[in-house]
């Protein structure tokens, strides 16, 4: 049985979370505390398999505690609860980039109809860490048998067949959580996927690893010069721009580089989208997810005005965004062909590609 520490300054919240966890036969709350300092001190004993804590816990908030655990080389996963992803956007943004952290949205009223959803979120988040008994291999991915995986080229994916198509995604604040939810919903679509997620250096490799662990596609941090392959997701490295370059007809590579920020952003989605103008893709499905500002709109508009490719844009709906900025900008400029809640975006992509 896995031992769990629950940290929250509210006695009521502690009781509710303990009840949720203890109702599962695989988990047991063996201790609780009221602040981040106490949680850190208890974690140092090595008596726990996981911590569940409130984002803004007193004395040492969740992010401060997580960073201190990492500095002290204490390897323990943390499930962080927050009542408002919008208010805690910066903290959640950084936390979601860590491979040892999961974010859970906590309802304001614990005994409302949202209680059932909280129970599912908490247990699912815990199980992502504590149900794994062996490292995931490529052959263990959902929907991929060993025979078909063995036939794929090294690095994931398979050569292009049929029409030359691409999925290009832009996201920012709230994006790590959105990508973690949406990408695993994608079936094998037979085309590459490129993502520009606004993140600082050092976070995107672990983000890719986390998403890859539950995805049908191969998910990785983009590397300079690597060839695009079908059914592979390439995430722009944090703090670096990403372009797609056509080296020969129908063969495309990633260009990862360190030019100055564009509109104070690096990576910048507009940079990625504009690079696609020079590529011979016949069809590009652009997706704009949650995020502040308007990054992506200029690039998508340039693609549509170029007129040599079929451009279809899907934007995330306002009610499912942590920040309705980037999708709103694309919608208001008439660039959005389809608006979907987050849980329908993957299906919209697959449907557009005829999958």
JOFENNOR-V165961 format. One record per backbone hydrogen bond with DSSP energy under -0.5 kcal/mol. NH is the residue of the N-H (numbers start at 1). CO is the residue of the C=O. If there is no record, write none. Layout:
nh:NH co:CO
nh:NH co:CO
//
This chain:
nh:2 co:26
nh:4 co:28
nh:5 co:50
nh:6 co:31
nh:7 co:52
nh:8 co:33
nh:11 co:9
nh:14 co:10
nh:15 co:11
nh:16 co:12
nh:17 co:13
nh:18 co:14
nh:19 co:15
nh:20 co:16
nh:21 co:17
nh:22 co:18
nh:23 co:19
nh:24 co:21
nh:25 co:23
nh:27 co:24
nh:28 co:2
nh:30 co:4
nh:30 co:28
nh:31 co:4
nh:33 co:6
nh:36 co:58
nh:39 co:35
nh:40 co:36
nh:41 co:37
nh:42 co:38
nh:43 co:39
nh:44 co:40
nh:45 co:42
nh:46 co:43
nh:47 co:42
nh:49 co:3
nh:50 co:3
nh:51 co:77
nh:52 co:5
nh:53 co:79
nh:54 co:7
nh:55 co:81
nh:57 co:54
nh:58 co:34
nh:60 co:58
nh:62 co:55
nh:65 co:61
nh:66 co:62
nh:67 co:63
nh:68 co:64
nh:69 co:65
nh:70 co:66
nh:71 co:67
nh:72 co:68
nh:73 co:70
nh:74 co:69
nh:75 co:73
nh:76 co:74
nh:77 co:49
nh:78 co:100
nh:79 co:51
nh:80 co:78
nh:80 co:102
nh:81 co:53
nh:82 co:104
nh:88 co:84
nh:89 co:86
nh:92 co:88
nh:93 co:89
nh:94 co:90
nh:95 co:91
nh:96 co:92
nh:97 co:94
nh:98 co:95
nh:101 co:98
nh:102 co:78
nh:104 co:80
nh:106 co:82
nh:106 co:104
nh:110 co:108
nh:112 co:109
nh:115 co:112
nh:116 co:113
nh:118 co:114
nh:119 co:115
nh:120 co:116
nh:121 co:117
nh:122 co:118
nh:123 co:119
nh:124 co:120
nh:125 co:121
nh:126 co:122
nh:127 co:123
nh:128 co:124
nh:129 co:125
nh:129 co:126
nh:130 co:126
nh:131 co:127
nh:133 co:131
nh:140 co:137
nh:141 co:138
nh:144 co:141
nh:145 co:143
nh:149 co:145
nh:150 co:146
nh:151 co:147
nh:152 co:149
nh:153 co:157
nh:156 co:153
nh:165 co:163
nh:166 co:283
nh:167 co:192
nh:168 co:285
nh:169 co:194
nh:170 co:287
nh:171 co:196
nh:172 co:290
nh:175 co:172
nh:178 co:174
nh:179 co:175
nh:180 co:176
nh:181 co:177
nh:182 co:178
nh:183 co:179
nh:185 co:182
nh:186 co:182
nh:186 co:183
nh:192 co:165
nh:193 co:232
nh:194 co:167
nh:195 co:234
nh:196 co:169
nh:197 co:195
nh:198 co:171
nh:199 co:197
nh:203 co:200
nh:207 co:203
nh:208 co:204
nh:209 co:205
nh:210 co:206
nh:211 co:207
nh:212 co:208
nh:213 co:209
nh:214 co:211
nh:215 co:211
nh:215 co:212
nh:218 co:231
nh:220 co:233
nh:222 co:235
nh:225 co:254
nh:226 co:223
nh:228 co:252
nh:230 co:158
nh:231 co:191
nh:232 co:229
nh:233 co:218
nh:234 co:193
nh:234 co:232
nh:235 co:220
nh:235 co:233
nh:236 co:195
nh:236 co:234
nh:239 co:199
nh:240 co:237
nh:241 co:257
nh:243 co:255
nh:245 co:243
nh:245 co:253
nh:247 co:245
nh:247 co:251
nh:248 co:251
nh:251 co:248
nh:253 co:245
nh:254 co:226
nh:255 co:243
nh:256 co:254
nh:257 co:241
nh:257 co:255
nh:262 co:265
nh:263 co:261
nh:265 co:262
nh:272 co:268
nh:273 co:269
nh:274 co:270
nh:275 co:271
nh:276 co:272
nh:276 co:273
nh:277 co:274
nh:278 co:275
nh:279 co:276
nh:282 co:164
nh:283 co:164
nh:284 co:310
nh:285 co:166
nh:286 co:284
nh:286 co:312
nh:287 co:168
nh:288 co:314
nh:289 co:170
nh:289 co:287
nh:291 co:323
nh:297 co:294
nh:300 co:296
nh:301 co:297
nh:302 co:298
nh:303 co:299
nh:304 co:300
nh:305 co:301
nh:306 co:302
nh:307 co:303
nh:310 co:282
nh:311 co:309
nh:312 co:284
nh:312 co:310
nh:314 co:286
nh:315 co:338
nh:316 co:288
nh:317 co:340
nh:320 co:317
nh:321 co:318
nh:323 co:173
nh:325 co:291
nh:325 co:323
nh:326 co:291
nh:329 co:325
nh:330 co:326
nh:331 co:327
nh:332 co:328
nh:333 co:329
nh:334 co:331
nh:335 co:330
nh:336 co:330
nh:337 co:313
nh:338 co:313
nh:340 co:315
nh:344 co:341
nh:345 co:341
nh:345 co:342
nh:346 co:342
nh:348 co:344
nh:349 co:345
nh:350 co:346
nh:351 co:347
nh:352 co:348
nh:353 co:349
nh:354 co:351
nh:355 co:350
//
